Amino acid sequence: MKRIIKLFTILAVMFMMSVPLSTSADTALIVDETGELAPERLEICQQQLQMVSDKYDVDVIAVIAADTDGKDIVDFADDYFDYNGYGRGAERSGIIMVIDMNGREMYLSTRGKCIDYFTDYGLETIADEVYVFLPGNIEVAVAKYVELCDRYINAAITDKPIDFYYNRLYIHLNDEKGNPLNGHFSVYDANGDYITMIYVDRGEGYVDIGTEDTNAVYVIRCDNITDKYNRPADVTVRGSEEYDISMVAERAPYDLLTGGAVSSSSGILAALIGCSIMKAKNRSVHSKYEADRYVERGSFNLTNYHDHYMYSKTSRTARPRETHSSGSSGGGGHGGSFSGGSSTHTSSSGATHGGGGRRGF
């Protein structure tokens, strides 16, 4: 009989551990093991955390730990969440921030839906913004944490997770005959501020531009191009697409005296003036109508020539956008608009978590 009761007890405990729990208004969403916060300040923090937790039906928790009981802070944060009944819904969704006052570390651990809500980039950004208030102003650090959790969860639910999206801009540069050219281009934002450079070698070049704003506008400007070609006009693209920009550079007219490019109108005018002056001065000479009278036979040998055109043509084509969803192991691939996503690991309880943090405050 005792064995049956013992077995029943074990099964009951295992069942209780496996059932997803939802925190109530009485559950402490902030735990201060160090006494850094006065009771009234703890109550304010609890209300802030409770409000955002109830708003999105996930647990948002903050723990000011005296130490991590000899554990790595990642394991400590995961275990604190898993073994203290935090998390809402079937996936036990939530996020916990642990501030280790002894080890001078902070870490954010996510579970359930919050793994998708908070990408690696999002967690690193939150850690950066909270980190600056540590260790001196715990209450402000918690308030900033709550504010950012509200922003990031809302963005993920109403639109998409805040992430660092990469957009690839390709440039193909050729002349009218399809011959590849070399050049370099500058990329500017909508305000005219310089962002980066694209080098085009033998007709091809590209650059990956990272931004939170997938609707950012970029202006691509040619700074230099293969000698004797006109620079193509500026191209404006929007960052939500991957653009394949084809440019056809046309040659400039050529000044035989200086070896430089000139406009057709100024060249014709200069030639007319020069010929008129020479004609007026040379009254003792007479025209010869046979061309061979002016050239010694066998003396002319053509060794090189250039074609010089005046304009350029540019076309741009938006490539199909390729996105990498959150839940990937991070990084994304090349070949489209892609994001970093959320990397994950397994805690000691067997649960899947995301996370990120900072050391040495």
C-alpha positions as CSV (number, residue, x, y, z in Angstrom):
1,M,0.0,0.0,0.0
2,K,2.8,2.4,0.9
3,R,4.4,1.7,-2.5
4,I,1.1,2.6,-4.2
5,I,0.8,5.8,-2.3
6,K,4.4,6.7,-3.0
7,L,4.0,6.0,-6.7
8,F,0.8,8.1,-6.8
9,T,2.6,11.0,-5.1
10,I,5.4,10.9,-7.7
11,L,3.0,10.8,-10.6
12,A,1.0,13.7,-9.1
13,V,4.1,15.8,-8.7
14,M,5.2,15.0,-12.3
15,F,1.8,15.9,-13.6
16,M,1.8,19.2,-11.7
17,M,5.2,20.1,-13.2
18,S,4.0,19.3,-16.7
19,V,0.9,21.4,-16.5
20,P,1.4,25.0,-17.9
21,L,0.9,27.6,-15.2
22,S,-0.4,31.1,-15.4
23,T,0.7,33.7,-12.9
24,S,-1.9,35.6,-11.0
25,A,-1.9,39.1,-9.6
26,D,-0.4,37.7,-6.4
27,T,2.6,36.2,-8.2
28,A,5.8,38.2,-7.7
29,L,7.0,39.4,-11.0
30,I,9.9,41.2,-9.4
31,V,12.1,39.5,-6.9
32,D,14.8,41.5,-5.0
33,E,17.2,39.3,-3.1
34,T,19.6,42.1,-2.3
35,G,17.3,44.7,-0.6
36,E,18.3,47.3,-3.3
37,L,14.7,48.4,-3.6
38,A,12.5,49.8,-0.8
39,P,9.1,48.0,-0.3
40,E,7.2,50.9,-1.9
41,R,9.5,50.9,-5.0
42,L,9.1,47.1,-5.3
43,E,5.3,47.6,-5.4
44,I,5.6,50.2,-8.2
45,C,7.8,47.8,-10.2
46,Q,5.4,44.9,-9.6
47,Q,2.5,47.0,-10.9
48,Q,4.5,48.0,-14.0
49,L,5.4,44.4,-14.8
50,Q,1.9,43.1,-14.0
51,M,0.4,45.6,-16.4
52,V,2.5,44.7,-19.4
53,S,2.2,40.9,-18.5
54,D,-1.6,41.1,-18.5
55,K,-1.7,43.3,-21.6
56,Y,-0.1,40.6,-23.7
57,D,-0.8,37.5,-21.7
58,V,2.9,36.6,-21.1
59,D,5.0,36.9,-18.0
60,V,7.5,39.7,-17.8
61,I,9.7,39.1,-14.8
62,A,12.7,40.9,-13.2
63,V,15.0,39.3,-10.6
64,I,17.7,41.2,-8.7
65,A,19.9,38.3,-7.6
66,A,22.5,38.3,-4.8
67,D,24.3,35.6,-6.7
68,T,23.6,32.8,-9.1
69,D,24.2,29.9,-6.7
70,G,27.4,28.9,-8.6
71,K,25.5,28.5,-11.9
72,D,26.3,30.2,-15.1
73,I,23.8,33.2,-15.4
74,V,22.2,31.6,-18.5
75,D,21.4,28.4,-16.6
76,F,20.3,30.4,-13.6
77,A,17.9,32.6,-15.5
78,D,16.4,29.6,-17.4
79,D,16.0,27.5,-14.3
80,Y,14.5,30.4,-12.3
81,F,11.8,30.8,-14.9
82,D,11.2,27.1,-15.4
83,Y,11.1,25.9,-11.8
84,N,9.2,28.8,-10.2
85,G,6.1,28.4,-12.3
86,Y,6.4,31.3,-14.6
87,G,5.0,31.5,-18.1
88,R,1.5,31.7,-19.5
89,G,-0.5,29.5,-21.8
90,A,0.4,26.1,-23.2
91,E,3.9,27.3,-24.2
92,R,4.5,29.0,-20.9
93,S,5.4,32.2,-22.6
94,G,7.4,34.9,-20.9
95,I,10.7,36.8,-20.5
96,I,12.8,37.1,-17.4
97,M,15.6,39.6,-16.7
98,V,18.2,38.5,-14.1
99,I,20.6,41.1,-12.7
100,D,23.4,39.4,-10.8
101,M,24.7,42.0,-8.4
102,N,27.6,39.8,-7.2
103,G,28.9,38.7,-10.6
104,R,28.0,42.0,-12.3
105,E,26.1,40.4,-15.1
106,M,22.6,40.7,-16.6
107,Y,20.8,38.2,-18.8
108,L,17.4,38.0,-20.6
109,S,15.8,34.6,-21.1
110,T,12.7,34.0,-23.2
111,R,10.4,31.1,-23.6
112,G,7.3,30.2,-25.7
113,K,5.9,33.0,-27.8
114,C,8.5,35.4,-26.4
115,I,11.2,33.6,-28.3
116,D,9.7,34.9,-31.5
117,Y,8.7,38.3,-30.0
118,F,12.3,39.0,-29.0
119,T,14.9,38.3,-31.7
120,D,18.6,38.1,-30.9
121,Y,18.9,41.7,-32.1
122,G,16.0,42.7,-29.9
123,L,17.5,41.1,-26.8
124,E,20.9,42.7,-27.4
125,T,19.3,46.1,-27.9
126,I,17.3,45.8,-24.7
127,A,20.4,44.7,-22.8
128,D,22.3,47.7,-24.1
129,E,19.6,50.1,-23.0
130,V,19.1,48.6,-19.6
131,Y,22.8,48.0,-18.9
132,V,23.6,51.8,-18.7
133,F,21.5,52.1,-15.5
134,L,23.4,49.3,-13.7
135,P,24.3,48.9,-10.9
136,G,23.4,52.3,-9.5
137,N,19.7,52.7,-10.5
138,I,17.9,49.4,-10.4
139,E,14.4,51.0,-10.4
140,V,15.1,52.9,-13.6
141,A,16.6,49.8,-15.2
142,V,13.5,47.8,-14.4
143,A,11.2,50.6,-15.8
144,K,13.3,50.8,-19.0
145,Y,13.0,47.0,-19.3
146,V,9.2,47.1,-18.9
147,E,9.0,50.0,-21.5
148,L,11.0,48.1,-24.0
149,C,9.2,44.8,-23.5
150,D,5.9,46.6,-24.2
151,R,7.3,48.1,-27.4
152,Y,8.9,44.9,-28.7
153,I,5.9,42.6,-27.9
154,N,3.5,45.1,-29.4
155,A,5.5,45.3,-32.6
156,A,5.7,41.6,-33.0
157,I,2.0,41.1,-32.5
158,T,0.7,44.0,-34.6
159,D,3.4,43.9,-37.4
160,K,6.5,41.8,-37.0
161,P,9.4,41.4,-34.5
162,I,11.8,44.2,-34.3
163,D,15.0,42.9,-35.9
164,F,18.0,44.0,-38.0
165,Y,17.0,43.4,-41.6
166,Y,19.5,43.2,-44.3
167,N,18.8,44.3,-47.9
168,R,21.1,43.5,-50.7
169,L,21.7,46.0,-53.5
170,Y,23.3,44.6,-56.7
171,I,24.9,46.8,-59.4
172,H,25.7,45.6,-62.9
173,L,27.7,48.1,-64.9
174,N,28.4,47.8,-68.6
175,D,28.9,49.9,-71.7
176,E,26.4,49.8,-74.7
177,K,28.2,46.8,-76.2
178,G,27.8,44.8,-73.0
179,N,31.4,45.1,-72.0
180,P,31.8,45.1,-68.1
181,L,33.2,48.3,-66.5
182,N,34.8,49.2,-63.2
183,G,33.6,51.9,-60.8
184,H,32.6,52.7,-57.2
185,F,29.3,54.1,-55.9
186,S,28.3,55.7,-52.6
187,V,25.1,54.9,-50.8
188,Y,23.2,57.7,-49.0
189,D,20.1,57.7,-46.8
190,A,17.1,59.9,-47.6
191,N,18.7,62.8,-45.6
192,G,21.8,62.7,-47.7
193,D,24.0,61.1,-45.0
194,Y,26.7,58.7,-46.3
195,I,26.1,55.0,-45.4
196,T,28.5,52.8,-47.3
197,M,30.4,52.2,-50.6
198,I,29.7,49.7,-53.4
199,Y,32.7,48.7,-55.5
200,V,32.0,47.4,-59.0
201,D,34.7,45.1,-60.4
202,R,34.4,43.8,-64.0
203,G,30.8,44.8,-64.1
204,E,29.4,43.5,-60.8
205,G,29.2,44.7,-57.2
206,Y,26.8,44.5,-54.2
207,V,26.4,45.6,-50.6
208,D,24.3,44.4,-47.7
209,I,22.6,47.3,-45.8
210,G,21.3,46.6,-42.3
211,T,18.4,48.6,-40.8
212,E,15.4,48.2,-38.5
213,D,13.4,50.2,-41.0
214,T,12.5,48.0,-44.0
215,N,11.0,51.0,-45.7
216,A,14.2,53.1,-45.6
217,V,15.1,55.0,-48.8
218,Y,18.6,54.8,-50.3
219,V,20.2,57.0,-53.0
220,I,23.0,55.3,-55.0
221,R,25.5,57.7,-56.6
222,C,28.4,56.9,-58.9
223,D,31.6,58.5,-57.7
224,N,34.0,57.1,-60.2
225,I,33.9,55.0,-63.3
226,T,36.1,53.5,-66.0
227,D,38.0,56.3,-67.8
228,K,36.2,58.2,-70.6
229,Y,32.7,57.2,-69.5
230,N,30.0,59.5,-68.2
231,R,28.8,58.7,-64.7
232,P,25.3,57.2,-64.6
233,A,22.5,59.2,-62.9
234,D,21.6,58.7,-59.2
235,V,19.3,55.8,-58.5
236,T,16.8,55.9,-55.6
237,V,15.6,52.6,-54.1
238,R,13.5,51.6,-51.1
239,G,15.0,49.2,-48.6
240,S,12.1,46.8,-48.4
241,E,13.2,45.2,-51.7
242,E,16.3,43.6,-53.0
243,Y,17.3,45.6,-56.0
244,D,19.1,44.5,-59.1
245,I,20.4,47.8,-60.7
246,S,21.6,47.6,-64.3
247,M,23.5,50.6,-65.5
248,V,24.7,51.2,-69.1
249,A,27.4,53.9,-69.2
250,E,27.9,55.7,-72.5
251,R,31.1,57.3,-73.6
252,A,31.7,61.1,-73.4
253,P,32.8,63.1,-76.6
254,Y,36.5,63.4,-77.0
255,D,38.7,66.5,-77.4
256,L,41.6,65.7,-79.7
257,L,43.7,68.6,-78.4
258,T,43.3,68.0,-74.7
259,G,42.3,64.3,-74.6
260,G,39.2,65.2,-72.5
261,A,35.5,65.0,-72.9
262,V,33.7,68.1,-74.2
263,S,30.1,68.8,-75.3
264,S,29.1,68.6,-78.9
265,S,28.0,72.2,-79.2
266,S,31.2,73.7,-77.7
267,G,33.3,71.5,-79.9
268,I,31.5,72.5,-83.1
269,L,31.7,76.2,-82.2
270,A,35.4,76.0,-81.5
271,A,36.0,74.2,-84.7
272,L,34.1,76.7,-86.8
273,I,35.9,79.7,-85.2
274,G,39.3,78.0,-85.7
275,C,38.7,77.1,-89.3
276,S,37.4,80.6,-90.2
277,I,40.6,82.2,-88.7
278,M,42.9,79.8,-90.6
279,K,41.0,80.2,-93.8
280,A,41.3,84.0,-93.6
281,K,45.1,83.9,-93.1
282,N,45.9,81.4,-95.8
283,R,45.1,83.2,-99.1
284,S,48.1,81.8,-101.0
285,V,47.0,78.2,-100.9
286,H,44.6,76.4,-103.1
287,S,42.4,73.3,-102.6
288,K,43.4,69.9,-103.9
289,Y,40.5,67.5,-104.6
290,E,42.6,64.3,-104.6
291,A,43.2,63.0,-101.1
292,D,46.4,61.2,-102.0
293,R,48.0,64.6,-102.8
294,Y,48.1,65.3,-99.0
295,V,49.4,62.0,-97.7
296,E,52.7,60.4,-98.5
297,R,52.0,56.9,-99.7
298,G,52.4,54.2,-97.0
299,S,52.9,56.8,-94.2
300,F,49.4,56.4,-92.5
301,N,49.1,53.5,-90.0
302,L,46.0,53.4,-87.6
303,T,47.0,51.8,-84.3
304,N,44.2,52.8,-81.8
305,Y,40.7,54.3,-81.7
306,H,38.0,55.2,-79.2
307,D,34.2,55.6,-79.5
308,H,32.9,58.3,-77.1
309,Y,29.2,58.6,-76.3
310,M,27.3,61.2,-74.3
311,Y,24.6,59.5,-72.2
312,S,23.9,56.7,-69.7
313,K,21.0,54.4,-69.2
314,T,19.9,52.9,-65.9
315,S,17.3,50.3,-65.1
316,R,16.4,48.8,-61.7
317,T,14.5,45.7,-61.0
318,A,13.2,44.6,-57.5
319,R,14.1,41.0,-56.8
320,P,11.6,38.8,-55.0
321,R,12.1,39.3,-51.2
322,E,13.4,36.3,-49.2
323,T,12.8,36.4,-45.5
324,H,14.2,34.2,-42.8
325,S,11.7,33.9,-40.0
326,S,12.4,34.2,-36.3
327,G,13.3,30.9,-34.8
328,S,16.3,30.4,-37.1
329,S,19.7,30.0,-35.6
330,G,20.5,33.6,-36.5
331,G,22.5,35.2,-39.2
332,G,20.3,34.7,-42.2
333,G,21.7,34.0,-45.7
334,H,22.6,36.0,-48.7
335,G,20.4,36.6,-51.7
336,G,17.6,38.8,-50.4
337,S,16.1,40.8,-47.6
338,F,16.7,38.7,-44.5
339,S,16.7,39.1,-40.7
340,G,18.7,37.7,-37.9
341,G,15.9,35.9,-36.1
342,S,16.2,34.2,-32.7
343,S,18.7,31.6,-31.7
344,T,17.7,29.0,-29.0
345,H,19.1,26.6,-26.5
346,T,17.7,23.9,-24.2
347,S,17.5,24.4,-20.4
348,S,18.1,21.8,-17.7
349,S,14.3,21.2,-17.6
350,G,14.3,20.3,-21.3
351,A,12.5,23.6,-22.3
352,T,13.6,25.7,-25.2
353,H,14.8,29.2,-24.5
354,G,16.2,32.2,-26.3
355,G,18.4,34.7,-24.6
356,G,21.1,37.4,-24.5
357,G,22.8,39.6,-22.0
358,R,25.8,41.7,-20.8
359,R,28.7,41.3,-18.5
360,G,30.8,43.6,-16.4
361,F,28.5,46.5,-15.3
